[in-house]
Amino acid sequence: MGVFVFLPLVLPLTAWPIARLAEQHLHPRTATRLLSGVAGVMAACSTLCLGLVMVVGTAQLPGNPLPDGWSDPEVRAAVPYDEVVGKAAIPALVVVLAACGRTLWRHGRVRRRAHRALAGLRRTEVAVLPDDVPYAYALPGGRRDRVVVTTAMLDCLEPTERRALFAHERAHLAARHHRFLLAVQLAARANPFLRPLRTAVAYTAERWADEDAAQAVGSRRAVACAIGKAALVTRGTPVATLAGVAAAGPVPRRVAALLGPAPTVRSWPSVFTSVGVAAWGAAVGAAVSAMSSANSAVTMVFILHAATPL
């Protein structure tokens, strides 16, 4: 197994270039899917390898419930620096699991509270709340997906801008953007090196909804105006995994992108460009991470099976 067990912990560094370049050179839909997939694979692999190292560290603790054979020198020799790293992996994995659990719990709590707040309203696609605080966001789940908006937000927008706002939120729901946002949130909790991808996906998901809204409304300028006005008056969404018209990303960049030409739809960038090299680098990093973690897992299973007393 050797040092290969540690590779998935640092291979997320290979995704940093594409996290920066994807925002500028890829279609938002392509960028969101690519970055979310890379982040998910790398987070799962790093967590798996952290768990493998933890097994060796736990076997060294007195009174542990693991078989005595798992702490034999032959087993510990399979993981380099097991005396230090193995024991350090125990609190590290606890922190990772606690952080991911807290993210899931907070996401579920906010969604449940939001659905309970709408319980007395008619079950329509758009829920208008009589509130003096302007905000709007897409609320998935329950019996049906809904767009939540307050009267204060609607009062700030012109009719065309209102249509743009609703189209933006419907785009979030149709493309299930909350799943991408939740995936990268969990990935960033599992491995801090994946935080740039979380930031990038929060931006590209909004840009994806911007472009879909511009197509639905037929006016890129109307969507840009709606975003600009909403950003001036709203505080965003109640949780990072819910999407809203002014929820994430530098709003001036989104407005500038909408005032420019529409991005080119491309399934994969050319390898002869900087973004293509970065994309292939991230893909190779994810593949190497998956192979390293799989090799380490299989090797550890065989070693522990051989060391387990019959």
NUVEXMI-526168 format. One record per atom (N, C-alpha, C, CB): x, y, z. Coordinates in steps of 0.1 Angstrom, whole numbers, plus 5000, padded with zeros to 4 digits. Glycine has a CB too. Layout:
XYZ ...
END
This chain:
500849885000 500050005000 500950125000 499050005012 501850135009 502850245009 502250385009 503750224997 502950475002 502550615002 501350634993 503750704997 500950534986 499750554977 498450584985 499450434969 498450544998 497350575006 497150725009 497350495019 498250795008 498250935011 497951024999 499550985018 498050964987 497851044975 496551114974 498150964963 495451044977 494151104976 493951224985 493051004978 494751234995 494651345005 495151474999 495351315017 496051464989 496651584983 496351604969 498151584985 495851504962 495551514948 494451624944 495051384943 493651664954 492751774951 493451904946 491851804962 494751914949 495452024945 495552034929 496852024950 495351924923 495451914908 494151984902 495551774903 493152004910 491852064905 491852214907 490651994912 492752264913 492752414915 492752494902 493952454924 493652454892 493652534880 492252534873 494652484870 491552414872 490352414865 489252484873 489852274862 489352494886 488352564895 488352714891 488652544909 489552764888 489652904884 489352924869 491052954887 489752844860 489552864846 488152824841 490552784838 487552734848 486252684843 485152804844 485752574852 485252884854 484352994855 484453094843 484653074868 485653104837 485853194827 485653144813 487153254828 485953014811 486052954797 485152844794 487452904795 484452784804 483552684801 482052724802 483752564811 481152664795 479752694797 479452654812 478852604787 478652744818 478352714832 477752574835 477352814837 476952524826 476452384828 477552284829 475452344818 478452294819 479652204818 480552214830 480452224805 480752344834 481652374846 481052314858 481952524847 479752334861 479152284873 479252134874 477752334873 478952064863 478951924863 480351864865 478351864851 481351924858 482751884859 483251904873 483551954848 483152024878 483752054891 483051974902 483552194894 481751954901 481051874911 481451724911 479451884909 481551674899 482051534898 483451514903 481951494884 484351604899 485751594904 485751604919 486651694898 485051704925 485051724939 484451604946 484251844943 483351544941 482751424948 483651304948 481451394941 484351274937 485251164936 486451184945 485751144921 487051294945 488251324953 487851324968 488851454949 486751374972 486351374986 486151234991 485051464988 485451154983 485151014987 486450934988 484250944977 487350954979 488650884979 489550924991 489450904966 489551054994 490351105005 489851055018 490451255005 488451055019 487851005032 488050855034 486351035032 488050775023 488250635024 489650605028 488050575010 490650675023 492050655026 492350705041 493050725017 491650805045 491750855059 491250745068 491050985061 490150675064 489650565072 490550445072 488350525066 491250425061 492150305061 493350335070 492650285047 493850455070 494950485079 494550485094 495550625076 493250525096 492750525110 492650385115 491350595110 492350285107 492250145111 493550105118 491850055100 494650135111 495950095117 496250175130 497050125107 495850305130 496050385142 495150335154 495750525139 493950295151 493050245161 493550115167 491650235156 494150025158 494549895163 495649905173 495049815151 496350025174 497450045183 496950085197 498450145178 495750135198 495250185211 494850065220 494050275208 495250085232 494949975242 493449965244 495649995255 492949845245 491549825248 490649845236 491049925258 491149855224 490349865212 489649735209 491149915200 488449745202 487749615199 488249545187 486349655197 489249585181 489749525169 490549395172 490649625160 490749305163 491549185165 492949225168 491449085153 493649145177 494949175181 495949165169 495449075192 495649085159 496549065148 496649195140 496048955140 495649285141 495649405132 496749505137 494349465132 497249485149 498349575154 499749505153 498049615168 499749395146 501049335144 502049425136 500949195137 503349405138 504249495130 504149475115 505649455135 503749355111 503649335096 502549425091 503449185093 501449435098 500349515094 500649655094 499049485102 501249705105 501649845107 502649885097 502149875121 503549795092 504549825082 503949855069 505549715081 502649815066 502049845053 501649985052 500749765052 501550065063 501250205062 502450285067 499950245070 503150365059 504350435064 503950535075 505050505053 504850555085 504650655095 503350625103 504550795090 503050495105 501750465111 501650505125 501450315110 502750515132 502650545146 502150695148 504050535153 502550785139 502050925140 500850945132 503151015136 500850915120 499750945111 498550855114 500150915096 498750735118 497650645121 496750695133 498150505124 497450745143 496750795155 496150935152 497650805167 496851015144 496351145140 495151135131 497351225133 494951025124 493851005115 492550985122 494050895105 492650945135 491450915142 490651045145 491750845156 491251145151 490551275153 490251345140 491251365162 491051325130 490851385117 489551335110 492051365107 489351205111 488251145105 486951175113 488350995104 487051185126 485951235134 485551375131 486351225149 486451455128 486151595125 485451605111 487451685124 485951525102 485351515088 483951465089 486151425079 483751355096 482351305097 481451395104 482351165104 481951465115 481051555122 480751685113 481851605135 481751735106 481451845097 480451815086 482751895091 480551695080 479651655070 478251625075 480151525062 478251565087 476951545094 476251675097 477151465106 477051775102 476451905105 475851975093 477451995112 476651965082 476152025069 474851955065 477152005058 474751825065 473451755061 472351795071 473751605061 472651795084 471651825094 471051975092 472151815108 471952065089 471552205087 470752225075 472752295087 471252155064 470452155051 469052105053 471252075041 468951985060 467651935062 466752015071 467751795067 467352075081 466552155091 466052275084 467452195102 466852345076 466352465069 465252435059 467552535061 465352325052 464352285042 463052245049 464852165034 463152175061 461952145068 461252265073 462252045080 462052365078 461452485084 460852565072 462552565091 461452565061 460852645049 459552585045 461852645038 459552445044 458252385040 457152405051 458452235038 457552405063 456552425074 455952565073 457152395088 456852665070 456452805068 455452825057 457652895066 455452735047 454552745036 453352655037 455252705023 453152585049 452152495050 450752555049 452252425064 450552675053 449252735052 448952805039 449152845063 449852805030 449652865017 449152765006 450852935011 448552814996 448052724985 449252654978 447252804974 449052534974 450152454968 450352494954 449852304970 450852604952 451152654938 452652654936 450652804936 453052664924 454552664921 455252774927 454752664906 454652894928 455253014933 454553044946 455253134924 455353054957 454853094970 455253234973 455252994981 454253324974 454553464977 454253494992 453653564968 455253534999 455153555014 454953705016 456353505021 454053745025 453953885028 454953925038 452553915034 456153965033 457254005042 457954125037 458253885042 458354215047 459054335043 460454315040 458854435055 460954195042 462354165039 462454105025 463054065050 463154165016 463154115002 464153995001 463654224992 463653874996 464453764993 463653674984 464953695006 464353584977 463753484968 464753364967 463453544954 464253244967 465053124965 464253014960 465753094978 464952914955 464252784950 464252684962 465052734938 463052634964 462952534975 462552394969 461852584985 463452304969 463152174963 462552084974 464352104958 461951974970 461451874979 460051884983 462351874991 459651814993 458251814997 457351744986 457751954999 456151784985 455251724975 455551784961 453851754979 456151904961 456451964948 457552074951 455252024941 458352104940 459252214941 458552344941 460352204930 459052444948 458452574948 459452684947 457552584961 459052794942 459852914942 459253004953 459752994928 460053044962 459653124974 460153274971 460253074987 459253364972 459553504970 458653594979 459353544955 459253704984 458453794993 457853904985 459353845004 456853964990 456254084984 457254194983 454954124992 458054214993 459054314992 460054304980 459954325005 460354174977 461254154965 460454184953 461754004965 459254144951 458454174939 458254324937 457154104940 458154394948 457954544947 459154614942 457554604961 460354544943 461554614938 461854594924 462754554946 461054504917 461354464903 460254504894 461554314902 460554534881 459654564871 459054424866 460354634859 457954434859 457254304854 458254214846 456154344845 459054274837 459954184830 461054124839 460654264819 461454204849 462454154858 461854044867 463054274867 460554054870 459953954878 459953824870 458553994882 459653834858 459653704850 461053644849 459153734835 462053734849 463453684849 463753614862 464353804846 463253674873 463553614886 462853474887 462953704897 461653464883 460953334883 461653234874 459453354880 462053284862 462753194853 464053144859 462953254840 464753234866 466053194872 465753084883 466653314879 464853104892 464553014902 464052874897 463553064912 463252884886 462752764880 463952684874 461652784869 464852754869 466052684863 466852614874 466952794856 466952674886 467552604897 466852474900 467652694909 465552484900 464852364904 464852254893 463352394907 464752294880 464752204869 466052124868 464452274856 467152194870 468552134869 468952074882 469552234864 468152084893 468552024906 469852084911 468651874905 470052214910 471252274914 471552254929 471252424911 470552234937 470852214952 471652084954 469552204959 471551994945 472351864947 473751894944 471851754938 474051974934 475452004931 476052084942 475552084918 475252184947 475752274958 476052184971 474752384961 475152094974 475252014986 476451924984 474051934989 476651864972 477851774970 479151844972 477751724956 479251964967 480552034969 480752094983 480652154959 479652124989 479752155004 480252045012 478352205009 479751925009 480251805017 481651775013 479351685014 482051795000 483351764996 484351855002 483451774981 484051985004 484852085010 485052055025 484352225008 484051995031 484151955045 485051835047 482751925051 484951745037 485751625038 487251655035 485251525028 487551745026 488951775023 489051925021 489451695011 489752005029 489852145028 490452195014 490652205039 491252105008 491852134995 490752154984 492852034991 489552104987 488452114977 487652244978 487551994978 487952334987 487152454989 487152544977 487752535001 488252554969 488152634957 487052584947 489452634949 486852454947 485852394938 484452424943 485952244937 484252434956 482952474962 482652614958 483052454978 483652704960 483352844956 483052854941 484652924959 483752774933 483552784918 482152734915 484552704911 481752624921 480452564917 479252664922 480252424924 479452724934 478452824938 478252934928 478852884952 479352964921 479253074911 478653014897 480553134908 479152904893 478752844880 477352804880 479652734876 476852754892 475452714892 474552834890 475152644906 474952944896 474153074894 474253114880 474653184904 475353104874 475553144860 474753054851 477053144856 474652924854 473852834846 472352874847 474052684852 471852904859 470552954860 470353084853 470152964874 471353174853 471253304846 471053274831 472553384848 471853184825 471753164811 470353094807 472853074806 469953004815 468652944813 467453044814 468352824822 467653134824 466553234825 466653334813 466753314838 467753364808 467853454797 467253394784 469353494794 467453264783 466753194772 465253194773 467253054770 464753164786 463353164788 462653294786 463053104802 463353404791 462753534790 462953604776 463353624801 464053564770 464453624757 465153754758 463153644749 465653784770 466353914772 467453894782 465354024776 468653894778 469853884787 469854014796 471153864780 469554124791 469554254798 468554244810 469354374789 467354194807 466354184818 466854104829 465054134812 467453994826 467953904837 469153974845 468553774831 469954044837 471054124844 470454224853 471954184833 469454294849 468854404857 468254334870 467854484849 467554224868 466854154879 467954114889 466054034875 469054064885 470054014894 470654134901 471153944886 470954244894 471554364900 470654424911 471854464890 469354434908 468454494918 468254394930 467054514911 468154264927 467954174938 469154174947 467654034933 470354184941 471554184949 471654304959 472754174940 471154414954 471154534962 470254534975 470854654954 469254444974 468254454985 468154324993 466954484980 468654214988 468454084994 469654045003 468153974984 469453955012 470553895020 470953755015 470153895035 470353715005 470753585000 469753475004 472153545004 470253355004 469453235008 469653195022 469653114998 468753125028 468953085042 470052985045 467653025048 470452905034 471552815036 472252805023 471052675041 473552765023 474352775011 473952665001 475852755014 473252565005 472852454995 471552484988 472852325002 470852594992 469752644985 470152754975 468552694994 469552764964 469952854953 468952974952 470052784940 469553084949 468653204948 469253304937 468553274961 468453394933 468853484922 470153564926 467753574918 470253604938 471453674942 472253604954 471053824947 472253474953 472753394964 474253394965 472153264964 474953374953 476353344954 477053404942 476553194954 478353414944 479253464933 479253614932 478753404920 480353664927 480453804925 479353854915 481853844919 478353924920 477253974912 477754054900 476254054920 478654144902 479154224890 479654134878 480154324894 480254024881 480753934871 479553864864 481653834877 478553834871 477453774865 476653864856 476453714876 476553994861 475854094853 476654114840 475654224861 477954134842 478854154830 478754044820 480354174834 478653914825 478553804816 477253804808 478753674824 476153844815 474853854808 474853964798 473753874818 475554074800 475554184791 476454154779 476054314798 477254044780 478054004768 477453894760 479453964773 478153834751 477553734743 477353604751 478453694731 476353524746 476053394753 477253304752 474853334747 477553224763 478753134762 478453014752 478953074776 479552964746 479452854737 479252724744 480652854728 478252644740 477952514746 479052414740 476552474743 479752364749 480852264745 480952154756 482252334743 480852034751 480851924761 482151904768 480451794753 483251934761 484651914767 485552014760 485151764766 486352084767 487252184761 488452114753 487852274771 488952184743 490052124736 491352114744 490352214723 492052014742 493251984750 494352094747 493851844748 494252164736 495252254731 494952394737 495252264716 494152404747 493852534754 494252514769 492352574752 494352634775 494752634790 493652564798 494952774795 492352594795 491352534802 491252384799 489952594799 491552344787 491552194784 492652124791 491752184769 493852184792 494952124800 494552104815 496252204799 493852214820 493452214834 492352114836 492952354838 491452094827 490352004828 490951854828 489352014817 491851834819 492451694818 493251674830 493251684805 493951774836 494751754848 493851714860 495451884851 492651784861 491751754872 491151614870 490551854872 490851574857 490251444854 491351334858 489851434840 492551354854 493651264857 493851254872 494951294850 493851364879 493951364893 492851284900 493951504898 491651304895 490451224901 490651074898 489151274895 491151044886 491350904882 492450844891 491650884867 493550914892 494650864900 494150844915 495850954900 493450944920 492850934933 492050814935 492051064937 491150784925 490250664926 491050534926 489250664915 492150534917 492950414916 493750394929 493850414904 494250494934 495150484946 494250444958 495750624949 493050494959 492250454971 491750314969 491050554972 491450274957 490950134954 492150034957 490450124940 493350074952 494449984955 494749974970 495750034948 494650084977 494950084991 493850004999 494950224997 492650014994 491549945001 491649794999 490149994996 491949754987 492049614984 493249554991 492249584969 494349624991 495549584998 495349565013 496749674996 494649665019 494349665033 493449545037 493749795038 492449515028 491549405031 492249275031 490449405020 493149255021 493949135021 494849125033 494749125008 495549235037 496449235048 495649205061 497149365050 494549265063 493849245076 493149105076 492749355077 492749055064 492248925064 493248815068 491648895049 494548845063 495548745066 495948765081 496748775057 495848875087 496248895101 495148865110 496649045103 493948835106 492848805115 492848665119 491448835108 492948635132 492948495137 491648425133 493248495152 491848305129 490748215125 489948165138 491148105116 
END
